[in-house]
């Protein structure tokens, strides 16, 4: 601690008082008179006064601008400059999360990145280019822009292998027949009950031939041609899901015994799986489940399958009725509780759904179906840690039968997703690899591996091709292309993913927003994120992305609403907290900014840019001690953090060391010299160095007239009649005009030194003259006479109107300009002290002037090159101007003149 004179005086005083106390109190004072017996005196209780009421308000010693024991001076330094906001860091950019999801608590750690915009012309059609079309609607409908039509395959000059492959492809698309030993004909078999033709060998074949390349009829309008079965040596149906289902359906025609019940259920499940590819699949599945229920009325499996069939067809009420019947009969069977629990989850009856799933777990804890269903339910509710525990149990009890390989792959993939969501990326990658070991063609396991590698897991890229496609696989591949900079491939992949599953399309649209922003299409980025939130208003990442985009467009209110919604979804979302603190700081709500930043740093304390922003916020709140601690912490983590270096320099300046502050700003400029001069922090540092140097070169001279004589280098002009005197601590110009003219009180300054003059001026009600403040450059032309070369002033007319004078060249007559009243009120009422000011802003020919009254600018921005560039002295003072026989009065007090120090 630095000792000050006050501390020494206080210590000495305490020592003297202590010595007096001990020397005076060591000798007992003899009581007057003798002791008297009797009752002890009664003591009276008196209220103790509150001494804090008499204590002066506390103030920091650093705020005292001079030594306590130094004599007072009439010159002082200007008040310290206030902080000019430095460039702030942009809100953190987060890459699109992996699929299927990532815990939003981990967004910052896993997804935070530096967004470098790389313009890619033509990637999205411009909204202003009418010929280019609308890329938003094109991609939303699943068609990427600039996609060329697929050329038809050449039909001539084929090798035998190519021709065989081509014929095999035609057989998958069209029915076909072979007549005698010729080439197969492709078209449509039109017989009634055509799937039973093999059992009706005498029936003619009704056939409509088509062109296999296009599918168009070869002979349009012609009726089906009947071919004798003797001529048809071979025939077949198109290899489509619908045909396969109808052919297998005939296998179960007639009576089916109990031994065929398992095959019946397997076929029904296959039909449910093929419901999107064949319109009759659900009807066939419903038929098969109903027949199986008749065969074994004691087994709930057919009824459960029927309920799932209804669910797949969105007949949810029928499905719920089936589950209710099963629940009344088989409440002890966990699969029944699983079925109704999953249906209630679809209906968003989450509490009831979880209750049923918990009941299923109670009765079937060691069953993989139970643990898988509960784990997936919790995962979809974003309760990732709980889901992980149950999915580990499902993996522990997974089926071991050779035919259950797809089931094992499904369990392991679900566990891998939970591991990925909780940040265990390496373990997740291992689990996805195990899923591929069970089923090498599982597309979701393949997608999981891509996502784990994208999140930083250590491993090799998956090889081979999955047998099938899925939304997650398309999205994972597109995100990998996006991270690799393959923007066109990423665009097409995201469009494909969005069209493949409309219910999950918002996950692709939010990634398209990031793609558009990365490639220089801000409008497209905003449109995609709006579409994503329209599809899923609860998407935390999309809400943050929208808030960041709106903040970049200075839509602070919209950005704050989006970020608050994101924070409502996840209270520990660090980057949303930082962004809200950032916005609160920008809007001046520093108390709210402190709450957000403090919360963010309590979760993630090693964020130097956030510590620096919090330090700036402390400066705005006036707490320089906490600001210094925050800046030091930021620089301890990152010695080159520019915002922290700016804050450190400002706390140094506000601590009174302007020279060291300029040095710290110079050091900031030096460490960033590898960047161009247009770097915002370099420009800020240079600007603040100049600002501080300019500020410290000025001082304020003051005069409060607390004396008996004028003195202090004041000059007067009293030839017109009124005289100047010092009365009761103020200078007064008072008297009757002997002739037309003016009386003046002024001081002279070198033109290069003068910056501003400000004083309190009162016009008494008995004054009948024009009174004002002036700054002028004058040239002596005779004995006691001068010629005005430049003059600026503000005055109150006799009738109360406000006028200003802007004269930067010698003229025959002063042209005062009337200023209108504001709000119908007079600028300058009688008997009321007003604060008037004239100041110069800038230097040389670029200098401008500003005239104000009571802090309100009356005129500003006017040029005064002659006054600013003059080498002569300027006169600064007060005048009272009137006519012969009239009385003029003015009271002047608290004069302050700002001037530049000569070096």
Secondary structure, 3 states (H helix, E strand, C coil): CCCCHHHHHHHHHHHHHHHHHHHHHCCCCCCCCCCCCCCCCCCCCCCCCCHHHHCCCCCCHHHCCCCCCCCCCCEEECCCCCCCCCCCCCCCEECCCCCCCCCHHHHHHHHEECCCCCCCCCCCCCCCCHHHCCHHHHHHCCCCCCCCCCCCCCCCCCCHHHHHHHHHHHHHHCEEEEECCCCCEEEEECCCCHHHHHHCCCCCEEEEEECCCCCCECCCCCCCEEECCCCEEEEECCCCHHHHHHHHHHHHCCCCCHHHHHHHHHHHHHHHHCCCCCCCHHHHHHHHHHHHHHHCCCCCHHHHHHHHHHHHCCCHHHHHHHHHHHHHHCCCCHHHHHHHHHHHHHCCCHHHHHHHHHHHHHHCCCCHHHHHHHHHHHHHCCCHHHHHHHHHHHHHCCCCCHHHHHHHHHHHHHHHHHHHHCCCHHHHHHHHHHHHHHCCCCHHHHHHHHHHHHCCCCCCCCCCCCCCCCHHHHHHHHHHHHHHCCHHHHHHHHHHHHHHCHHHHHHHHHHHHHHHHHCCCHHHHHHHHHHHHHHCCCCHHHHHHHHHHHHHCCCHHHHHHHHHHHHHHCCCCHHHHHHHHHHHHHCCCHHHHHHHHHHHHHHCCCCHHHHHHHHHHHHHCCCHHHHHHHHHHHHHHCCCCHHHHHHHHHHHHHCCCHHHHHHHHHHHHHHCCCCCCCCHHHHHHHHHHHHHHHHHCEEEEEECCCCCCCCCCCEEECCCCCEEEEECCEEEEEEECCCCEEEEEEEEEECCCEEEEEEEEECCCCCCCEEEEEEEEEEEEECCEEEEEEEEEEEECCCCCEEEEEECCCCCCCCEEEECCECCECCCCCCCCEEEEEEEECCHHHCEEEEEECCEEEEEEEECHHHHHCCCEEEEEEEEEECCCCEEEEEEEEEEEEEECCC
